[in-house]
Amino acid sequence: MFFAILLSILGSSIVIRMFESLIARDLFERAELTKIGTIYCAVVLLLAVALPRSHLWTWFAIFVPLALLALALCALVSRRVAEFKECVGEALALVSLKMKSGRSFRQAFSEVTIESGPRQRAKLSEIGSAVVFSQQNLRYGGGGFISEVIDELKRIDREPHAAARRLAVFREKLRIESEFRRRSGQVLSRIRAQSLLMTGLYLAIAIFIARKFGFQTNLRIFIASAGLFSVGAFWIWKGGRTLKWKV
């Protein structure tokens, strides 16, 4: 019982740290993560009740759902980041149209921000504040993409005579990068789909061998095999992100 309590505390602390990081990056709202966390706790509780009482199955009940939760959140984060990048491109296109109708860059950007959806409006407002108050060296959240957008929009704001041209060049750059990311993402998705298929086959073979020849008698082989397989899976899902086409 004490072992199960310690593992539960460890798993809960990992989930809380993960959620705090996502909230700090404005990728999820607190209400969304509360629902996800509730589902995670329900799954862990269900597995703890249904599975046999042993240290191995306690590890399984707590950390397998945690691994699945991490993979699901990574997929959601990637999708939301991609959606935001598309949103920035669309927003800059609207800014360009408004500037052609006679509005200044700041006025056009402010109007586009107000007209955006709630989730995009928060990030666009953060970008607009960083551009308008650039002399105060405000700290802003987000990754390298948002930093690049803010730095370029600062240059556009400081050069009103060349704002339209610089904005058009920057929009084209973002469009080309988005196209290359989409193509490389398709290739990476096929590789990951194949890795999931191989994972299923690996687990099926492992279960067959454990039942046929015994798990305890071949424990060292299982540990070595699982370690090598985990390294390969980690490289495909994490290290494979670096295999992107460069512009």
Residue, then its C-alpha position, 0 to 999 in steps of 0.5 A: m500500500f505504501f509503495a502504491i501511495l508513493l507511486s501515485i504521488l510521483g505520477s500526480s506530481i509529474v502530471i501537475r508539472m506537465f499541466e503547469s508548463l502547458i498553462a504557462r505557454d498558453l496552450f491550454e486553459r485550466a478548465e480543459l486540463t482539469k477535465i483531462g486530469t480527471i479522466y487520467c485519475a479515473v483511468v488509473l483508479l479503474l486499472a488499480v482496481a481491475l489489475p492484480r495486486s503487485h508492484l509491477w502492475t502498480w507501475f503499469a496502472i500509474f505510468v502507462p496511462l501517464a505515458l499515453l497522456a503525455l503522447a496525447l498532449c504532445a499531439l494536441v500541442s503540435r496541432r494547436v501550434a500548427e493552427f496558430k502558425e496558420c492563424v498568424g499567416e491569415a492575420l498578416a494577410l488581413v493586416s496587409l489588406k487593411m494597410k492597402s485601404g489606408r490604415s497604419f500598421r498598428q491600427a490594422f493589426s489592432e483591428v485584426t486582433i479584435e476580429s480574431g477568435p478568443r484563443q487566437r486573440a490572446k496570443l495576437s494581443e500579446i504579440g501586439s503589446a510586445v511590438v507597441f511597447s518594444q522599448q520596455n523590453l517586455r517578456y513574452g511567452g512562446g517559442g522561437f516562432i513567436s519571437e521571430v514574428i515579434d522581431e519582424l513586426k517590430r522592424i515593420d513598425r519602425e519602418p512605416h515607409a517600407a511596412a507593406r513590402r516587408l510585411a509581404v516578404f515576411r508573409e511569403k516566408l511564412r507560407i513557404e516554411s508552412e508548406f515545407r513543414r506540412r510535407s515533412g510532417q506527412v513523411l514523419s506521420r507515416i513513419r510514426a504510424q509504422s512505429l505504432l504498428m511495430t509496437g503492436l507486433y512487439l507487444a503481441i510477440a512479447i506476450f506470446i513468449a512470456r506465456k510460452f516460455g515464462f516471464q521470470t525465466n527470461l527477465r533479462i532478455f525482456i529488459a534488454s529487448a524493452g530497452l532497445f525498443s524504447v530507444g528506437a521508439f523515443w528517437i522516432w517520436k522525439g528525435g525524429r522532429t529534427l528531421k525537417w526540411k530546411v528553407 
